[in-house]
Amino acid sequence: MDLRGVKVLITGGTSGIGLATVEALLREEASVIVVARDKNKLAALNNKHDLAGIYSCDLANSKALITLGEQLVNDHPDLQVLINNAGIQNNIQFDSDESTTHKIEYEMQANFLAPLLLIRTLLPVLKKQQEAAILNVTTGLALVPKTNSAVYCGTKGGLRIFTQALRNQLAESNVRIIEILPPVVETPMTVGRGSNKLHPDKVAAAILSSIKGRANEVYVSKTKLLYWLARVSPAIARNMMRRLG
Ligand SMILES: NC(=O)c1ccc[n+]([C@@H]2O[C@H](COP(=O)([O-])OP(=O)(O)OC[C@H]3O[C@@H](n4cnc5c(N)ncnc54)[C@H](OP(=O)(O)O)[C@@H]3O)[C@@H](O)[C@H]2O)c1
């Protein structure tokens, strides 16, 4: 898909991978809509760039998400690409006091339920276009989990499997279903975590080339190695990731 003039909605476009993707899309002259919670960051981004729309919504709140979805259907009947990028990662021991039922539910809703509900709400619009795409941002941790973010790994593993099944369901339609699996990336999400982090521009470039090209499952940088290691020796891969903490 040539991105010039194409209308793209990205969640979590105010920071990290999402922000790098917004800027890369604008360089390609796409028309970009951004959804995130923080109104000030959205307004600052809109002042800097000429966006097609900004919407403040806590996507972990299903009611607010459905209302937003209905508004988007009205405002943007020409939407062609949906990028489900927004996400959070809590680094906590599952059985500690810090891991409250509220935190577990919030992370599940933001990372897993929100992309599903947004897809369900916007799919009728996407199906009306000649060409359309849905891109879900998962992670290498959807292949092999690390120890400290059990809920995060579970939500992303679930999103990965859902994405594969949805691709089967829509195989004969005009809507391509893409999954991007980044390794650890230098963003606010990973402050104090990991090393040798990838620059978000590299993930943005992988996102754009997958939409423009044909790849539907994109293992970015070190995630390629993890994918092959997990196939050749699942036990070694699991052990290695477990020791990462
Ligand atoms: N960083 C990594 O190493 C890495 C690796 C693999 C995959 N990923 C995935 O890549 C995606 C982006 O991560 P990132 O590292 O770029 O994160 P980030 O810098 O923390 O940015 C997260 C974005 O999502 C938005 N967001 C978070 N919770 C939201 C909610 N409940 N409702 C609406 N918007 C929400 C944030 O804006 P507001 O706070 O204003 O809402 C922000 O724009 C995530 O799905 C993450 O799981 C990241």
Ligand as a Chemical Component Dictionary entry (heavy atoms), coordinates in Angstrom:
data_LIG
# 
_chem_comp.id                   LIG 
_chem_comp.type                 NON-POLYMER 
_chem_comp.pdbx_formal_charge   0 
_chem_comp.three_letter_code    LIG 
# 
loop_
_chem_comp_atom.comp_id 
_chem_comp_atom.atom_id 
_chem_comp_atom.alt_atom_id 
_chem_comp_atom.type_symbol 
_chem_comp_atom.charge 
_chem_comp_atom.model_Cartn_x 
_chem_comp_atom.model_Cartn_y 
_chem_comp_atom.model_Cartn_z 
_chem_comp_atom.pdbx_ordinal 
LIG N1  N1  N 0  9.574  -0.495 24.444 1  
LIG C1  C1  C 0  9.794  -1.774 24.189 2  
LIG O1  O1  O 0  10.868 -2.325 24.495 3  
LIG C2  C2  C 0  8.747  -2.596 23.487 4  
LIG C3  C3  C 0  9.129  -3.843 22.989 5  
LIG C4  C4  C 0  8.182  -4.616 22.346 6  
LIG C5  C5  C 0  6.883  -4.152 22.212 7  
LIG N2  N2  N 1  6.537  -2.942 22.715 8  
LIG C6  C6  C 0  5.157  -2.501 22.548 9  
LIG O2  O2  O 0  5.154  -1.324 21.772 10 
LIG C7  C7  C 0  4.032  -0.508 22.136 11 
LIG C8  C8  C 0  4.527  0.898  22.439 12 
LIG O3  O3  O 0  5.441  0.820  23.518 13 
LIG P1  P1  P 0  6.422  2.023  23.890 14 
LIG O4  O4  O 0  7.612  1.400  24.484 15 
LIG O5  O5  O -1 6.538  2.946  22.750 16 
LIG O6  O6  O 0  5.572  2.676  25.091 17 
LIG P2  P2  P 0  5.515  4.172  25.664 18 
LIG O7  O7  O 0  6.657  4.996  25.203 19 
LIG O8  O8  O 0  5.263  4.007  27.127 20 
LIG O9  O9  O 0  4.186  4.749  24.975 21 
LIG C9  C9  C 0  2.935  4.180  25.217 22 
LIG C10 C10 C 0  1.876  4.964  24.463 23 
LIG O10 O10 O 0  0.605  4.344  24.692 24 
LIG C11 C11 C 0  -0.302 5.303  25.249 25 
LIG N3  N3  N 0  -1.153 4.580  26.203 26 
LIG C12 C12 C 0  -0.747 3.809  27.247 27 
LIG N4  N4  N 0  -1.804 3.336  27.919 28 
LIG C13 C13 C 0  -2.911 3.804  27.287 29 
LIG C14 C14 C 0  -4.299 3.683  27.535 30 
LIG N5  N5  N 0  -4.783 2.997  28.571 31 
LIG N6  N6  N 0  -5.157 4.305  26.689 32 
LIG C15 C15 C 0  -4.688 5.034  25.644 33 
LIG N7  N7  N 0  -3.386 5.191  25.364 34 
LIG C16 C16 C 0  -2.508 4.593  26.192 35 
LIG C17 C17 C 0  0.595  6.357  25.917 36 
LIG O11 O11 O 0  0.006  7.639  25.995 37 
LIG P3  P3  P 0  -0.776 8.126  27.323 38 
LIG O12 O12 O 0  0.085  7.779  28.495 39 
LIG O13 O13 O 0  -1.003 9.586  27.133 40 
LIG O14 O14 O 0  -2.052 7.370  27.314 41 
LIG C18 C18 C 0  1.763  6.404  24.921 42 
LIG O15 O15 O 0  1.427  7.215  23.825 43 
LIG C19 C19 C 0  3.369  -1.211 23.326 44 
LIG O16 O16 O 0  2.280  -1.962 22.889 45 
LIG C20 C20 C 0  4.464  -2.125 23.840 46 
LIG O17 O17 O 0  3.946  -3.250 24.491 47 
LIG C21 C21 C 0  7.447  -2.139 23.347 48 
# 
loop_
_chem_comp_bond.comp_id 
_chem_comp_bond.atom_id_1 
_chem_comp_bond.atom_id_2 
_chem_comp_bond.value_order 
_chem_comp_bond.pdbx_ordinal 
LIG N1  C1  SING 1  
LIG C1  O1  DOUB 2  
LIG C1  C2  SING 3  
LIG C2  C3  SING 4  
LIG C2  C21 DOUB 5  
LIG C3  C4  DOUB 6  
LIG C4  C5  SING 7  
LIG C5  N2  DOUB 8  
LIG N2  C6  SING 9  
LIG N2  C21 SING 10 
LIG C6  O2  SING 11 
LIG C6  C20 SING 12 
LIG O2  C7  SING 13 
LIG C7  C8  SING 14 
LIG C7  C19 SING 15 
LIG C8  O3  SING 16 
LIG O3  P1  SING 17 
LIG P1  O4  DOUB 18 
LIG P1  O5  SING 19 
LIG P1  O6  SING 20 
LIG O6  P2  SING 21 
LIG P2  O7  DOUB 22 
LIG P2  O8  SING 23 
LIG P2  O9  SING 24 
LIG O9  C9  SING 25 
LIG C9  C10 SING 26 
LIG C10 O10 SING 27 
LIG C10 C18 SING 28 
LIG O10 C11 SING 29 
LIG C11 N3  SING 30 
LIG C11 C17 SING 31 
LIG N3  C12 SING 32 
LIG N3  C16 SING 33 
LIG C12 N4  DOUB 34 
LIG N4  C13 SING 35 
LIG C13 C14 SING 36 
LIG C13 C16 DOUB 37 
LIG C14 N5  SING 38 
LIG C14 N6  DOUB 39 
LIG N6  C15 SING 40 
LIG C15 N7  DOUB 41 
LIG N7  C16 SING 42 
LIG C17 O11 SING 43 
LIG C17 C18 SING 44 
LIG O11 P3  SING 45 
LIG P3  O12 DOUB 46 
LIG P3  O13 SING 47 
LIG P3  O14 SING 48 
LIG C18 O15 SING 49 
LIG C19 O16 SING 50 
LIG C19 C20 SING 51 
LIG C20 O17 SING 52 
# 
